Amino acid sequence: MSRPLHTLPKAHLHLHFTGSMRHPTLIDLARSQGLHLPDALEEHWPPRLRATDERGWFRFQRLYDIARSVLTRPEHVYRLLREAAEDEAADGSRWLEIQVDPSGFQQRFGGLTATLELMLDAAARAASHAGIGMALVVGANRTRHPLDANTLARLAVQYADRGVVGFGLSNDERRGSARDFERAFRIAKRGGLLSVPHGGELLGPRSVEQCVYDLDADRVGHGVRAAESPRLMERLADRQIACEVCPTSNVGLGVAEQAADVPLRRLFDAGVPIALGADDPLLFGSRLLPQYELARAVYGFSDAEIAELARQSIRASAAPESVRAELLKGVDEWLSTE
């Protein structure tokens, strides 16, 4: 019999703040405020998405912005993160690094600093409530000016010892070269934060290379297109730069036609560290546990290989050494159970 995957200790390193919202919570918050949701977020959820062209990405981003619009009060932030932590615990995730962009909420919650402090407090309470570890990654937006990213990086560094562990870069990688944000990432790295930009999702290996060489990435969000370059996979393996692979998201956005087309096995066999992630469950309808179920059912991973996937997620995290040691011990115990 296969070992139960929900009891396997894991770290979840690729989850976005708004995208972590439960679908029933989205409906409840919208209705309580008299806000209209499009059919794609209500009757026809999860939405059918395909973002491999600009029109498709625009639709994806529009739905994301609509979902963000229901979060109008501090108690909504506390609820979202409490429920996200509960969902993580149910999936066996014991450490969560959730990406936030406080600039998207600053007008509602009193500015960038006040917004980040609200999110940090909500994350700390949620982690205590669910019995997991939780930290924040502050993410810049590729579609905005690099000077905005510099501001976010300086803010993130101010909270490097108070719950912020990384600095990211997201949104459509076809708009805004990674090297344009080099200064922001230099600020973040000098301040002790991990560099965790998105790359290699909608564009090919060159996008991953820019994250590695221009932004000194410690991890790459997605990174699946690295599988198209043996040389790049070798470099990622040599440097132990993890790729945060999100299979359901890749299918949902049209990066892969079906789950079997996501090159998880190719990356793993090449020695590239993997951290499975759910990306935006609100829009893709799938949280962390189903990604591990895909590893078993679609990619043919044995329990020993699934345990190694969990170890790689833990090693790639910013969790304290004591937490990592405890989680790695838990993985060994899971594998030793018949």
N, C-alpha and C positions, 0 to 999 in steps of 0.2 A: 504493500500500500504506500502511496505517496504521502510524504509528510505534509501536514497542514501549513499552507503558506502564510496564513494570518498570524501564526505564532513565531514566524521567523523574524528576529530583530533586524531592522533596516534603518537607513537614513534616507530621508527624502530631500533632495537638493534642488529640485526644479518644480516649483509651484508658485504661481502668481497670486497676489493678494485678492483682487476682484474675482479672478477665475477660480478661486478656491471655494467660493460661495455655494452653499447647497441650493439646488434648484427650488425646493419648497420655500426656502428663505427669500429668494428673489421674488417669488410670487407673493409671499406674505408682505414683504416690505413695499412692493409696488402697490398692492391693493390698499394697504393701510394709509398710503399717502395719495391715493387717487391717481397714480401714474399708469399710463397705458404702456403695455408691452406688446411688441410685434408678435405675430403668430409663431415665428421661429423660436421665440423664447418662452412660449406658453404651450399652445396646443400641439405644435409640431417640434417640440423639444426632444432630443438635442437637434440643433439646426444642421441642415446639410450645408457644408462649407467646402470651398475649394479656393485656396488663396494663391495659387501658382500664377495668377495674373493680377494686375493692379485692381481690376474691378472686384475680383474675389476677395482680395485683401481688404479693400475698402468696406465691403459688406461685413467681414469678420470684425474689423475695427469698430464699425458702427454698432454692431450688436454688443461689443465689449463696452463701448461708451454708454450705451443705454443701461447695461447692467450696473455700471459704476454709478449711474445717476440715482439709484435707489438708496445709496449709502450717504445719508444727509446729516446724521446725528452721531455723536460719539458712541451712544449705546449700540448703534449699528456696527461700528467697528469692533466693539467688545463681543458682540454676538457672533459676527463672522469668524473671528479668530478663535473663539471658544469652540464653535462647532467644527472648525477646521482641525483643531487639536483633537477633538473627540474622534473625528473620522480617521486621523492619522493613527491614533492609539488602536482603533478597531482593525486597521490594516496591518498592524505590527510595526509601524514606524515609530521609532523611539527618539528620533532626532529630526527636526524639521528646520530647513532654512527657507523662509518664504520671502519672495521678492516683492518689494513695495516701491512705488514711485510717489512720494509725498506731494510732488508738484501737482498731481492730478486732483488733490483734495485740499490744497492750501487755502483756497478762498472760502471753503466751508468750515475749516477748523482752525483758523487764526494764523495762517502762515506756515512756511516750510518747517520751522523748528517745532512749533506747537503740534503740527500734524505728525511728525516723526515721533515726538515724545508720546503722543496719544497711542500710536501704533505699538511702540515699545512697551508701554504699560499694559496694553491689551494683550500683547503676546506673552508677557511675563505671567499675567493672571491666567491666561488660557493654558499655558504650559503646566502651571501648578495644578490647575483644575483637572487636566487630563493625565497628569503624571508622565509627561514627556519633556524632552528638551526642545527649546525653540529659539531661533535667532533670526535676524532680519538681514536681507541683502537689499541695499538701496540700488535701484535700477534707473539708469538714464535712458532717454528716448532717442533713438537714431534719427527720428524725423524732426527733432528740435535742434537748436543751435548748440555747437559744442561748448559755448560759454555757459549754457544752462547745466551741462554735465559737470563742468568745473565747479559750479556752485554746489551741486548735489554731492560731489566727491568731498568737498571741504566739510559739508555738513555731516556726511557719513563718518568721516574721520573723527569728528568731535565726539561721536558716540561709539567709537571702536571698543571701548571697555565697558559699554553699557548695553550690549545686545546687538550691535551691528557688526557683522563678521565679513561682509563682502560688498563688492561694488560690481554692478552688472550693466548690460547694454542690451536693450530689446527693441521690438517693433521691426518693421519691414527692413531686412538687411540690404535690400536693393536700393534703399534710399539712405545714403550716408555711409561713407567708407569707414571702416573701423579705425584706420589711422587718423581720421579727423578727431578722434576722441582720446588720442594718446596722452595728452596732458592730464585729462581727468583721471585716467587710470594710473598715471605716474603719481598723482596726488594721493590716490587711494592706497596704492602699494606702499608708498613711503609712510603712510599712516597706519600700516599694519593690517590692511584689509586684503582679502583674497580678490583676485581679478577673475570674474566669472561672466564674460560677455557671451551673448548668443552669436552663433555663426554656423554655417554649413547646414542650413535648413532649406532655404529657398534658393541659395546660391551654392556653388560647388566648392571643391577643396581650397581654392584661393581664399574664400571667405574665412575658412578655419585657419589658414596660414596667417592671415592678417591678425586674427585674434591672438595667435601664439607669438608671432614675431613683433607686432606693433603694440599689442596691449599686454604682453607678458602674462598670458592667461594661465591660471592655475587649474581651471576647468573651462570647458566650452559648453554653452547651452545648446543642446541638440548635437551638432557636430557629425551627423550621420553621413553627410556627403564626403567626409574624410575617407570613407570606404572606397571611393573612386580612385584614391592615390595610395599605392603601397608604400611609397616613400614617406608620405605624410603619416600614415598609420604607424610606420616604424618610429618616426620622430615622437609621436604622441606616446607610444609605448615606452620608448627610451626615457622620456622625461616624466612618465607617469602622469600625464595630463588627462584627466577624466573627461569623458563625453557624457553629458546628461541626456540620455536617449529617452524619448517619449513616444513610444510606438503608436498609441491611439491618436495622439495629436498629429503625428506624421501622416496618418491615413486621413484624419479629419480635414487637414488642410491641403490634401492632394499631393504632398511630398512623395508619398507611396500610394500605389493603387490599392493595396491590401496589406495587412499586417505582415504576411510572409515576405513582402518586398523590402521591409525595413532591414538594413544590413546589421542587425544586432549580433548575429552569430559571426559574421565576417570580422567585425571589430573586436569581439571577444577573443576569437581565435588568433588574431594578430597581436594580442597582448595589450590592447588599448583598455585602460580602466573604464568601467561603465557605472553610471549611477542612474538607474531607472527612475523616470519621473512622470508625473501626470499632467504637467503644464497648466491647463485650464479646465478642470473637470466640469465647470459650469457650462462650457461650450462644447466639450467633447463627450460628456456623459460618462466618464470613467475615471476613477481615482487610482491610487497607487497599487493596491492589491491586484487588480486585473492586469497590470503590466507584468507582474511576476507570473501570473497565470498564463499569459502569452508566452513567456520565456519557456515554460514547461510544455504547453500544448502546441504551440506553433513553431518555436525555434528548436525544440527538442533538447532542452537543457535537462541534464540529470539533477538530482537533488544536490550532489556535490558541487556542480557548476552553479546552481541557483544560490547555494550558500556563499560561493565565491563572489557572485554578483552583489550579495548583501554586504560582504566584507569590503568590496571595492567602494560601495557607496559610503560606508562608515569611514574608511581610510581617507576618502576624498573630502570629507566634511571638515567643518571648523569646530567640531565638538571638542571639548576639553579632553586631554589624554585619558583622564580617569573614566570619562564617559565612553570614550572609544574602546578602552580596554574591557569595560563591562559589557558593551554591546558585542564585541568580537568573541568574548567568552560565551555569550548567549547564542551566537551563531554556531559555535562549536558544539554546544550542548544540544541545539536543535538537530544538527546533523548526526549526532551520536545516538539520538533516540530512534529506536526501531518502531 
